[in-house]
Amino acid sequence: KPPARILGGGRDNSGKSTVINYLKPKKAHSEDIVPTVGFSVETFTKGALSFTIFDMSGQGRYRNLWEHYYKEVGGIIFCIDSTDQIRMCVAKDELDALLAHADLSKVPIVVFANKMDLPTAITPVECCRKLELEKILDKPWHIAASNGLTGEGVDAGINWLGEQMVRLRSTRR
Ligand code: GTP
């Protein structure tokens, strides 16, 4: 059985690429799986975890294509800019669409409240409230304050996700 994939998402400027770059091995490569329509995903592995990162910003029209990959997804990372209170509701819409997808039910999700180093960042508790994470009942969720630039908080969030994925697999067996 191939390792379950981790789906990465978040709005533009949330620090998604920065967090992903921190996780990526140095010799990572990008793959265009459907290059004819310009739909690209980035894949890499870190330890036992296999990542599939979709660029979810600005390419909503390809959503129905990448949704085919949701069946292989065993974990989700979702990045938010915790200094951007104005666009928090846009992030929430994106997150809600993911959370509502039938193929992603029960799939654990870690939300990175990113840019925590900036003075204007709101706390993870406030992010939690704005994104209404307490309403998530069908899957394990976790919020981790992170600094994509230094990687602070990123490994802890990813480790939590990895543990949840292992647990889920063993209960499904
Ligand atoms: P798109 O490529 O537009 O989708 O954005 P993205 O979500 O991938 O964000 P990106 O990683 O490009 O980061 C946006 C900006 O935020 C960059 O200038 C980063 O250097 C900065 N940034 C990312 N993470 C952090 C963080 O934790 N703290 C601070 N201070 N800046 C960050």
Boltz pocket constraint, residues with backbone or C-beta under 6 A from the ligand:
constraints:
  - pocket:
      binder: B
      contacts: [[A, 10], [A, 11], [A, 12], [A, 13], [A, 14], [A, 15], [A, 16], [A, 17], [A, 18], [A, 19], [A, 57], [A, 114], [A, 115], [A, 116], [A, 117], [A, 118], [A, 146], [A, 147], [A, 148], [A, 149], [A, 150]]
      max_distance: 6.0
